[in-house]
Amino acid sequence: MRGSLKSPPVSHSDPIHLRPTAPLAERVLLPGDPGRALALAQSLLKAPLMFNHHRGLWGYTGLAPDGEPLTIQSTGMGGPSAAIVLSELVAMGAASAIRVGSCGALAPGLALGDLVIATESICADGTSRALAGKDRVAADPGLTEALAHEAPSARTGAIVSVDLFYDARLPPEADDALAVEMEAATLFAIGASTGVLVACILAVSDTFDAAGGRERIGDEPLLGAAEASGAAAIGALSR
C-alpha cells in the first residue's frame, strides 16, 4: 500500500474546495479537526509541507516513517464536508485513506482514550444514506485487517454515523455499535463507489452514563490517543 506523489491536475475540473499547494500522496490520513491534522503532521511526518489551507481545511504532505509520501488532510465535521474532501482527493489521485478521528463510546468497557477500529458503519446520517442507499456500509476489509494488526489492543466492530453531535438519536439497529461518530459511513460509501480503499480508526473522546451525562476527554490525552491511532494508520498503509 505504499504511495507516490500526484502533482495537482490542471484542467477545467480542478477541485473547488481543496487548492493544493504541494503534491498529493496516494496514501491519506483523514482527521476531522484541522488542528489535529497539523499536530499529526508535526509528530508523524518528516518535512511536512502544507497541502491545503483553503476553507480552513488544513492538509499536509510529507514523508512517513517508511520513507514514502503521505498526506494528512482534515475533512471538517460531518458527512457533507467529508464527502466533498474525499471526493476531491479521489479525483486528484488518492488511492487509500484512513479516517483518524474521535468517537463517543457506546459499548460497555470502552474508556476515554481507547481505540476503536470500524469494520462497518450503520448509516444513521443523511449523506451516507444518499450515497450508499442502504443501512450499513463496510470499510475495506484488507485495510481494516492491517489496522487491527497495527493496533492489537483496539476494539474492532461496527460503529454508527450520525448527523448530530448533540442530542443524536440512535436507531434501534445500532444496538451492536461500539461507538458513534459523524463521518465514517460517508467515507466508506465513497470508497466503495470509487474503488479507493477506506478504513477508520477512532479514539474514544466521550463516554456517557445511564442518566445521559457526558464525560469528555482532556486535550492532552486526546492528542496522545490521536497520535497513537495515526501511527497505527500509517503502519497499516505501509503494509
Backbone as CSV, one residue per row, in Angstrom:
resi,resn,N_x,N_y,N_z,CA_x,CA_y,CA_z,C_x,C_y,C_z
1,MET,0.816,-1.204,0.000,0.000,0.000,0.000,0.854,1.260,0.000
2,ARG,2.114,1.130,-0.363,2.991,2.283,-0.415,2.513,3.233,-1.499
3,GLY,2.743,4.522,-1.284,2.177,5.515,-2.177,3.215,6.302,-2.920
4,SER,2.723,7.088,-3.839,3.570,8.010,-4.583,2.913,9.372,-4.558
5,LEU,3.602,10.348,-5.150,3.078,11.709,-5.180,2.319,11.945,-6.469
6,LYS,1.264,12.717,-6.369,0.469,13.114,-7.519,0.503,14.629,-7.622
7,SER,1.023,15.157,-8.725,1.004,16.603,-8.917,-0.424,17.062,-9.123
8,PRO,-0.799,18.218,-8.584,-2.156,18.715,-8.767,-2.499,18.833,-10.243
9,PRO,-3.636,18.285,-10.674,-4.004,18.352,-12.080,-4.364,19.773,-12.497
10,VAL,-4.225,20.055,-13.767,-4.608,21.354,-14.313,-5.660,21.104,-15.380
11,SER,-6.898,21.398,-15.063,-7.982,21.187,-16.013,-9.178,22.001,-15.574
12,HIS,-10.228,21.956,-16.396,-11.444,22.688,-16.054,-12.158,22.050,-14.874
13,SER,-11.764,20.819,-14.481,-12.409,20.127,-13.380,-11.567,20.158,-12.108
14,ASP,-10.725,21.170,-11.974,-9.920,21.302,-10.760,-10.827,21.311,-9.518
15,PRO,-10.362,20.732,-8.414,-11.155,20.767,-7.182,-11.517,22.196,-6.787
16,ILE,-12.671,22.340,-6.187,-13.179,23.659,-5.803,-12.804,23.993,-4.364
17,HIS,-12.886,22.998,-3.484,-12.734,23.269,-2.055,-11.318,23.026,-1.551
18,LEU,-10.570,22.188,-2.229,-9.160,21.978,-1.913,-8.326,22.641,-3.004
19,ARG,-7.357,23.426,-2.599,-6.482,24.121,-3.549,-5.037,23.764,-3.209
20,PRO,-4.536,22.680,-3.803,-3.234,22.140,-3.393,-2.089,23.115,-3.602
21,THR,-1.246,23.194,-2.592,-0.018,23.979,-2.677,1.209,23.070,-2.585
22,ALA,0.987,21.753,-2.541,2.045,20.738,-2.533,1.443,19.489,-3.173
23,PRO,2.268,18.542,-3.601,1.739,17.319,-4.206,0.894,16.511,-3.229
24,LEU,-0.045,15.759,-3.787,-0.868,14.832,-3.012,-0.222,13.456,-3.031
25,ALA,-0.128,12.807,-1.882,0.313,11.415,-1.829,-0.877,10.502,-2.110
26,GLU,-0.604,9.318,-2.617,-1.678,8.359,-2.863,-2.277,7.841,-1.554
27,ARG,-1.510,7.894,-0.472,-1.972,7.448,0.842,-2.344,8.676,1.676
28,VAL,-3.519,8.612,2.330,-4.032,9.791,3.031,-4.591,9.397,4.397
29,LEU,-4.276,10.194,5.404,-4.979,10.138,6.683,-6.014,11.251,6.704
30,LEU,-7.176,10.963,7.291,-8.292,11.906,7.279,-8.783,12.208,8.693
31,PRO,-8.133,13.088,9.437,-8.718,13.586,10.683,-9.811,14.600,10.360
32,GLY,-10.745,14.778,11.273,-11.760,15.796,11.042,-11.258,17.191,11.359
33,ASP,-10.544,17.312,12.476,-10.114,18.593,13.030,-8.869,19.120,12.312
34,PRO,-8.905,20.334,11.756,-7.710,20.901,11.128,-6.523,20.999,12.081
35,GLY,-6.775,21.347,13.334,-5.700,21.425,14.306,-5.057,20.073,14.552
36,ARG,-5.863,19.017,14.524,-5.304,17.681,14.694,-4.492,17.268,13.473
37,ALA,-4.916,17.716,12.287,-4.122,17.444,11.086,-2.731,18.045,11.226
38,LEU,-2.648,19.278,11.734,-1.356,19.919,11.955,-0.539,19.154,12.980
39,ALA,-1.165,18.778,14.096,-0.440,18.067,15.147,0.087,16.730,14.652
40,LEU,-0.718,16.008,13.891,-0.283,14.717,13.366,0.835,14.885,12.339
41,ALA,0.734,15.921,11.508,1.795,16.168,10.528,3.109,16.473,11.233
42,GLN,3.037,17.247,12.306,4.256,17.613,13.031,4.870,16.417,13.756
43,SER,4.041,15.515,14.257,4.552,14.403,15.054,4.857,13.151,14.238
44,LEU,4.209,12.975,13.077,4.313,11.715,12.352,5.010,11.814,11.003
45,LEU,5.156,13.024,10.449,5.733,13.176,9.117,7.093,13.871,9.184
46,LYS,7.936,13.544,8.240,9.203,14.235,8.070,9.037,15.302,7.001
47,ALA,9.482,16.510,7.310,9.465,17.646,6.382,8.089,17.876,5.767
48,PRO,7.028,18.003,6.601,5.703,18.232,6.023,5.574,19.610,5.370
49,LEU,4.868,19.639,4.250,4.530,20.873,3.555,3.023,21.034,3.553
50,MET,2.545,22.277,3.652,1.107,22.484,3.625,0.555,22.106,2.263
51,PHE,-0.391,21.176,2.275,-1.056,20.725,1.050,-2.264,21.592,0.721
52,ASN,-3.017,21.981,1.754,-4.199,22.821,1.550,-4.458,23.656,2.804
53,HIS,-4.866,24.904,2.592,-5.371,25.714,3.705,-6.693,26.373,3.346
54,HIS,-7.164,26.162,2.104,-8.407,26.790,1.663,-9.572,26.316,2.531
55,ARG,-10.462,27.242,2.862,-11.650,26.995,3.684,-11.312,26.463,5.083
56,GLY,-10.084,26.672,5.524,-9.680,26.214,6.846,-9.501,24.715,6.956
57,LEU,-9.529,24.011,5.825,-9.343,22.560,5.811,-7.850,22.270,5.644
58,TRP,-7.117,22.344,6.734,-5.669,22.227,6.660,-5.270,20.809,6.260
59,GLY,-4.276,20.735,5.373,-3.719,19.457,4.957,-2.228,19.582,4.755
60,TYR,-1.502,18.462,4.894,-0.041,18.467,4.831,0.444,17.207,4.122
61,THR,1.499,17.340,3.336,2.148,16.195,2.715,3.607,16.146,3.171
62,GLY,4.051,14.966,3.568,5.428,14.761,3.975,5.799,13.308,3.815
63,LEU,6.896,12.910,4.424,7.344,11.528,4.359,6.958,10.797,5.641
64,ALA,6.338,9.633,5.472,6.010,8.774,6.606,7.268,8.062,7.097
65,PRO,7.211,7.390,8.245,8.389,6.687,8.749,8.960,5.642,7.790
66,ASP,8.144,5.127,6.859,8.660,4.156,5.891,9.397,4.822,4.731
67,GLY,9.504,6.161,4.764,10.208,6.895,3.721,9.372,7.232,2.512
68,GLU,8.106,6.828,2.511,7.207,7.085,1.386,6.294,8.269,1.707
69,PRO,5.803,8.975,0.667,4.962,10.150,0.915,3.596,9.795,1.481
70,LEU,3.077,10.709,2.280,1.760,10.544,2.875,1.154,11.922,3.077
71,THR,-0.132,12.039,2.829,-0.861,13.294,3.032,-1.802,13.150,4.224
72,ILE,-1.849,14.157,5.059,-2.811,14.232,6.161,-3.736,15.409,5.867
73,GLN,-5.010,15.131,5.591,-5.951,16.164,5.172,-7.187,16.151,6.063
74,SER,-7.494,17.282,6.683,-8.692,17.373,7.519,-9.946,17.375,6.648
75,THR,-11.017,16.821,7.196,-12.290,16.742,6.463,-13.325,17.734,6.960
76,GLY,-13.085,18.376,8.122,-14.154,19.146,8.731,-15.128,18.216,9.433
77,MET,-16.242,18.769,9.917,-17.201,17.995,10.697,-18.393,17.565,9.860
78,GLY,-18.758,16.295,9.974,-19.971,15.791,9.368,-19.791,15.215,7.980
79,GLY,-20.791,14.433,7.568,-20.746,13.752,6.292,-20.633,14.649,5.072
80,PRO,-21.393,15.744,4.973,-21.294,16.573,3.771,-19.894,17.109,3.518
81,SER,-19.227,17.610,4.564,-17.874,18.121,4.390,-16.905,16.992,4.049
82,ALA,-17.028,15.853,4.751,-16.149,14.716,4.478,-16.320,14.208,3.057
83,ALA,-17.555,14.214,2.558,-17.807,13.755,1.191,-17.118,14.643,0.171
84,ILE,-17.169,15.946,0.383,-16.506,16.876,-0.534,-15.005,16.633,-0.531
85,VAL,-14.415,16.538,0.648,-12.965,16.405,0.749,-12.491,15.101,0.122
86,LEU,-13.092,13.966,0.479,-12.617,12.700,-0.073,-12.888,12.621,-1.572
87,SER,-14.020,13.123,-2.040,-14.305,13.096,-3.476,-13.247,13.872,-4.259
88,GLU,-12.835,15.014,-3.731,-11.823,15.807,-4.434,-10.449,15.148,-4.341
89,LEU,-10.134,14.521,-3.221,-8.879,13.797,-3.116,-8.835,12.624,-4.094
90,VAL,-9.938,11.904,-4.222,-10.001,10.796,-5.169,-9.805,11.297,-6.594
91,ALA,-10.434,12.430,-6.923,-10.279,12.994,-8.261,-8.832,13.389,-8.545
92,MET,-8.089,13.736,-7.484,-6.691,14.121,-7.643,-5.735,12.930,-7.619
93,GLY,-6.234,11.729,-7.283,-5.380,10.560,-7.354,-5.169,9.793,-6.076
94,ALA,-5.888,10.123,-4.981,-5.759,9.340,-3.755,-6.211,7.912,-4.006
95,ALA,-5.461,6.940,-3.470,-5.775,5.529,-3.692,-6.204,4.807,-2.418
96,SER,-5.818,5.315,-1.258,-6.203,4.700,0.012,-6.279,5.786,1.072
97,ALA,-7.213,5.616,2.009,-7.424,6.645,3.034,-7.912,5.992,4.323
98,ILE,-7.450,6.521,5.430,-7.913,6.056,6.736,-8.390,7.251,7.547
99,ARG,-9.633,7.187,7.984,-10.137,8.203,8.906,-9.479,7.986,10.255
100,VAL,-8.897,9.051,10.795,-8.280,9.046,12.122,-9.048,10.083,12.936
101,GLY,-10.066,9.641,13.637,-10.958,10.593,14.278,-11.242,10.260,15.728
102,SER,-12.318,10.828,16.238,-12.747,10.597,17.613,-14.185,10.101,17.604
103,CYS,-14.618,9.564,18.732,-15.953,8.979,18.794,-16.466,8.997,20.217
104,GLY,-17.770,8.795,20.340,-18.400,8.591,21.630,-18.581,7.105,21.869
105,ALA,-18.221,6.623,23.058,-18.322,5.193,23.370,-19.781,4.794,23.587
106,LEU,-20.155,3.671,23.006,-21.478,3.087,23.244,-21.385,1.736,23.929
107,ALA,-20.336,0.970,23.622,-20.190,-0.377,24.182,-19.659,-0.321,25.605
108,PRO,-20.136,-1.196,26.462,-19.597,-1.265,27.826,-18.106,-1.583,27.792
109,GLY,-17.381,-0.996,28.733,-15.973,-1.284,28.849,-15.061,-0.347,28.100
110,LEU,-15.588,0.457,27.170,-14.759,1.423,26.461,-14.530,2.646,27.348
111,ALA,-13.275,3.059,27.452,-12.910,4.189,28.292,-12.324,5.306,27.446
112,LEU,-12.245,6.484,28.027,-11.647,7.623,27.342,-10.227,7.282,26.902
113,GLY,-9.920,7.571,25.625,-8.605,7.299,25.081,-8.459,5.947,24.419
114,ASP,-9.418,5.031,24.626,-9.356,3.732,23.960,-9.501,3.901,22.447
115,LEU,-8.999,2.924,21.692,-9.090,2.961,20.235,-10.137,1.976,19.737
116,VAL,-10.839,2.387,18.681,-11.883,1.578,18.054,-11.606,1.510,16.562
117,ILE,-11.602,0.308,15.999,-11.461,0.116,14.554,-12.813,-0.297,14.000
118,ALA,-13.286,0.418,12.999,-14.618,0.178,12.437,-14.556,-0.822,11.288
119,THR,-15.289,-1.913,11.420,-15.432,-2.853,10.307,-16.524,-2.403,9.346
120,GLU,-17.505,-1.691,9.875,-18.612,-1.151,9.091,-19.253,-0.035,9.892
121,SER,-20.058,0.764,9.200,-20.785,1.809,9.911,-22.264,1.746,9.559
122,ILE,-23.080,1.911,10.563,-24.525,1.984,10.386,-24.873,3.383,9.904
123,CYS,-25.630,3.470,8.839,-25.925,4.755,8.195,-27.114,5.433,8.864
124,ALA,-26.856,6.168,9.938,-27.894,6.935,10.615,-27.775,8.414,10.289
125,ASP,-27.059,8.739,9.204,-26.885,10.117,8.744,-27.417,10.240,7.318
126,GLY,-27.694,11.461,6.907,-28.276,11.663,5.585,-27.307,11.463,4.436
127,THR,-26.038,11.864,4.604,-25.100,11.820,3.489,-24.798,10.395,3.056
128,SER,-24.459,9.523,3.992,-24.149,8.143,3.605,-25.384,7.440,3.066
129,ARG,-26.555,7.755,3.601,-27.790,7.178,3.067,-27.981,7.576,1.607
130,ALA,-27.715,8.850,1.318,-27.852,9.315,-0.060,-26.838,8.656,-0.986
131,LEU,-25.628,8.401,-0.473,-24.581,7.812,-1.287,-24.706,6.300,-1.417
132,ALA,-24.970,5.623,-0.302,-24.950,4.161,-0.298,-26.316,3.543,-0.548
133,GLY,-27.361,4.234,-0.111,-28.703,3.717,-0.306,-29.008,2.459,0.476
134,LYS,-28.327,2.253,1.602,-28.578,1.065,2.416,-28.298,1.390,3.870
135,ASP,-28.555,0.393,4.748,-28.483,0.626,6.190,-27.062,0.629,6.731
136,ARG,-26.161,-0.132,6.106,-24.787,-0.245,6.573,-23.835,-0.215,5.396
137,VAL,-22.638,0.277,5.645,-21.611,0.287,4.617,-20.299,-0.139,5.263
138,ALA,-19.557,-1.008,4.565,-18.381,-1.632,5.157,-17.108,-0.873,4.824
139,ALA,-16.151,-0.946,5.750,-14.794,-0.491,5.488,-14.101,-1.506,4.585
140,ASP,-12.994,-1.105,3.963,-12.211,-2.049,3.176,-11.667,-3.135,4.107
141,PRO,-11.933,-4.404,3.821,-11.528,-5.456,4.767,-10.014,-5.626,4.896
142,GLY,-9.272,-5.499,3.794,-7.829,-5.660,3.868,-7.165,-4.572,4.684
143,LEU,-7.590,-3.334,4.467,-7.014,-2.220,5.211,-7.433,-2.278,6.678
144,THR,-8.664,-2.751,6.931,-9.125,-2.907,8.313,-8.326,-3.979,9.037
145,GLU,-8.032,-5.077,8.356,-7.210,-6.127,8.954,-5.805,-5.606,9.264
146,ALA,-5.254,-4.801,8.361,-3.935,-4.219,8.615,-3.974,-3.295,9.818
147,LEU,-5.048,-2.524,9.970,-5.199,-1.661,11.145,-5.230,-2.483,12.430
148,ALA,-5.985,-3.578,12.413,-6.088,-4.419,13.597,-4.732,-5.013,13.960
149,HIS,-3.916,-5.312,12.975,-2.580,-5.829,13.236,-1.709,-4.760,13.892
150,GLU,-1.855,-3.502,13.449,-1.044,-2.412,13.972,-1.528,-1.920,15.331
151,ALA,-2.801,-2.125,15.647,-3.368,-1.674,16.932,-4.091,-2.844,17.585
152,PRO,-3.354,-3.848,18.073,-3.989,-5.070,18.576,-4.861,-4.858,19.813
153,SER,-4.665,-3.785,20.535,-5.475,-3.541,21.729,-6.784,-2.825,21.418
154,ALA,-6.973,-2.393,20.182,-8.191,-1.670,19.803,-9.385,-2.618,19.753
155,ARG,-10.565,-2.110,20.080,-11.813,-2.850,19.887,-12.199,-2.741,18.419
156,THR,-12.647,-3.837,17.840,-12.986,-3.881,16.419,-14.434,-4.309,16.249
157,GLY,-15.176,-3.578,15.421,-16.567,-3.937,15.171,-17.315,-2.811,14.496
158,ALA,-18.639,-2.892,14.519,-19.490,-1.888,13.881,-19.540,-0.607,14.701
159,ILE,-19.695,0.510,14.003,-19.966,1.804,14.632,-21.214,2.383,13.974
160,VAL,-21.660,3.534,14.431,-22.805,4.211,13.823,-22.427,5.654,13.529
161,SER,-22.788,6.121,12.333,-22.519,7.509,11.922,-23.813,8.302,11.939
162,VAL,-23.758,9.506,12.518,-24.944,10.342,12.703,-24.667,11.751,12.197
163,ASP,-25.711,12.557,12.138,-25.581,13.944,11.712,-25.374,14.902,12.874
164,LEU,-25.838,14.549,14.066,-25.851,15.473,15.196,-24.801,15.084,16.230
165,PHE,-24.023,16.063,16.680,-23.083,15.830,17.777,-23.816,15.837,19.108
166,TYR,-24.728,16.777,19.269,-25.548,16.858,20.479,-26.923,16.273,20.197
167,ASP,-27.445,15.538,21.174,-28.812,15.011,21.110,-29.038,14.095,19.911
168,ALA,-28.034,13.335,19.512,-28.207,12.386,18.413,-29.166,11.276,18.835
169,ARG,-30.061,10.903,17.951,-30.992,9.812,18.187,-30.499,8.588,17.428
170,LEU,-30.153,7.533,18.156,-29.627,6.339,17.521,-30.770,5.406,17.134
171,PRO,-30.709,4.812,15.938,-31.767,3.892,15.514,-31.665,2.564,16.254
172,PRO,-32.759,1.804,16.325,-32.712,0.508,17.027,-31.659,-0.430,16.466
173,GLU,-31.389,-0.342,15.157,-30.419,-1.241,14.539,-28.977,-0.929,14.942
174,ALA,-28.781,0.123,15.750,-27.440,0.468,16.214,-27.091,-0.187,17.534
175,ASP,-27.876,-1.189,17.948,-27.642,-1.828,19.242,-26.267,-2.472,19.336
176,ASP,-25.716,-2.902,18.194,-24.422,-3.583,18.232,-23.249,-2.632,17.985
177,ALA,-23.513,-1.325,17.866,-22.450,-0.370,17.562,-21.548,-0.166,18.774
178,LEU,-20.243,-0.183,18.520,-19.279,0.093,19.584,-19.229,1.571,19.935
179,ALA,-19.435,2.428,18.932,-19.219,3.858,19.133,-20.027,4.645,18.108
180,VAL,-20.145,5.938,18.363,-20.879,6.839,17.479,-19.962,7.973,17.029
181,GLU,-20.054,8.329,15.746,-19.291,9.448,15.192,-20.055,10.005,14.001
182,MET,-19.410,10.812,13.140,-20.181,11.562,12.149,-19.729,11.411,10.689
183,GLU,-18.598,10.791,10.429,-18.074,10.820,9.056,-17.805,9.462,8.398
184,ALA,-17.602,8.404,9.177,-17.078,7.155,8.612,-17.981,6.553,7.543
185,ALA,-19.292,6.521,7.769,-20.187,5.884,6.797,-20.082,6.573,5.436
186,THR,-20.008,7.894,5.448,-19.858,8.638,4.189,-18.552,8.271,3.495
187,LEU,-17.469,8.213,4.242,-16.176,7.886,3.652,-16.168,6.460,3.113
188,PHE,-16.765,5.515,3.848,-16.846,4.135,3.361,-17.662,4.062,2.068
189,ALA,-18.752,4.819,2.016,-19.601,4.788,0.826,-18.856,5.313,-0.396
190,ILE,-18.088,6.379,-0.231,-17.314,6.913,-1.345,-16.218,5.932,-1.747
191,GLY,-15.582,5.309,-0.768,-14.581,4.305,-1.088,-15.169,3.165,-1.900
192,ALA,-16.332,2.685,-1.496,-16.963,1.575,-2.204,-17.350,1.943,-3.636
193,SER,-17.774,3.178,-3.838,-18.229,3.587,-5.172,-17.089,3.946,-6.109
194,THR,-15.915,4.258,-5.560,-14.795,4.695,-6.391,-13.669,3.668,-6.491
195,GLY,-13.703,2.628,-5.667,-12.629,1.653,-5.650,-11.442,2.062,-4.798
196,VAL,-11.550,3.177,-4.085,-10.495,3.627,-3.180,-10.626,2.865,-1.860
197,LEU,-9.497,2.413,-1.311,-9.505,1.685,-0.049,-9.706,2.667,1.103
198,VAL,-10.726,2.443,1.920,-11.028,3.348,3.028,-11.260,2.533,4.296
199,ALA,-10.615,2.949,5.383,-10.800,2.324,6.689,-10.899,3.416,7.743
200,CYS,-11.055,3.008,9.002,-11.290,4.002,10.060,-10.806,3.492,11.404
201,ILE,-10.038,4.328,12.104,-9.655,4.076,13.490,-9.973,5.328,14.300
202,LEU,-10.591,5.131,15.459,-11.117,6.232,16.260,-10.595,6.164,17.690
203,ALA,-10.425,7.319,18.286,-10.111,7.418,19.709,-11.367,7.826,20.458
204,VAL,-11.638,7.161,21.553,-12.821,7.497,22.349,-12.589,8.841,23.037
205,SER,-13.420,9.808,22.686,-13.304,11.147,23.264,-14.416,11.463,24.253
206,ASP,-15.493,10.654,24.237,-16.646,10.911,25.095,-17.220,9.587,25.587
207,THR,-17.614,9.560,26.831,-18.369,8.428,27.368,-19.668,8.972,27.963
208,PHE,-20.648,8.094,28.136,-21.978,8.504,28.571,-22.423,7.622,29.724
209,ASP,-23.165,8.209,30.661,-23.704,7.417,31.749,-25.180,7.142,31.519
210,ALA,-25.771,6.350,32.398,-27.162,5.939,32.227,-28.130,7.106,32.278
211,ALA,-27.735,8.181,32.954,-28.607,9.350,33.060,-28.455,10.304,31.885
212,GLY,-27.609,9.963,30.930,-27.415,10.817,29.771,-26.286,11.806,29.909
213,GLY,-25.537,11.740,31.013,-24.404,12.638,31.184,-23.242,12.247,30.295
214,ARG,-22.444,13.235,29.932,-21.302,13.020,29.050,-20.014,13.384,29.777
215,GLU,-18.994,12.531,29.655,-17.654,12.851,30.147,-16.750,13.015,28.942
216,ARG,-16.012,14.137,28.892,-15.181,14.485,27.747,-13.711,14.332,28.102
217,ILE,-12.946,13.804,27.188,-11.517,13.623,27.378,-10.811,14.980,27.378
218,GLY,-9.672,15.083,28.068,-8.875,16.295,28.045,-8.097,16.441,26.749
219,ASP,-7.623,17.645,26.490,-6.926,17.909,25.228,-5.660,17.080,25.078
220,GLU,-4.846,16.991,26.130,-3.588,16.255,26.029,-3.804,14.757,25.851
221,PRO,-4.684,14.122,26.631,-4.943,12.696,26.387,-5.528,12.431,24.998
222,LEU,-6.366,13.348,24.508,-6.924,13.167,23.169,-5.834,13.241,22.115
223,LEU,-4.908,14.181,22.273,-3.806,14.283,21.323,-2.954,13.014,21.346
224,GLY,-2.686,12.482,22.546,-1.913,11.256,22.646,-2.612,10.086,21.964
225,ALA,-3.933,9.979,22.155,-4.688,8.905,21.510,-4.723,9.100,20.001
226,ALA,-4.843,10.350,19.553,-4.841,10.635,18.115,-3.505,10.268,17.491
227,GLU,-2.413,10.557,18.191,-1.090,10.204,17.662,-0.929,8.689,17.594
228,ALA,-1.461,7.973,18.589,-1.379,6.519,18.562,-2.186,5.946,17.408
229,SER,-3.389,6.488,17.197,-4.198,5.994,16.075,-3.574,6.386,14.738
230,GLY,-2.974,7.580,14.668,-2.303,7.989,13.446,-1.127,7.097,13.113
231,ALA,-0.327,6.743,14.134,0.800,5.854,13.907,0.332,4.482,13.436
232,ALA,-0.760,3.980,14.020,-1.307,2.701,13.585,-1.806,2.775,12.149
233,ALA,-2.437,3.894,11.801,-2.936,4.057,10.435,-1.805,4.104,9.423
234,ILE,-0.732,4.805,9.753,0.420,4.860,8.845,1.035,3.464,8.707
235,GLY,1.108,2.735,9.815,1.617,1.374,9.736,0.764,0.501,8.829
236,ALA,-0.556,0.642,8.927,-1.447,-0.138,8.073,-1.279,0.222,6.599
237,LEU,-1.108,1.491,6.297,-0.923,1.925,4.913,0.426,1.509,4.368
238,SER,1.369,1.230,5.263,2.715,0.839,4.830,2.836,-0.668,4.563
239,ARG,1.813,-1.432,4.969,1.905,-2.894,4.845,1.688,-3.330,3.402
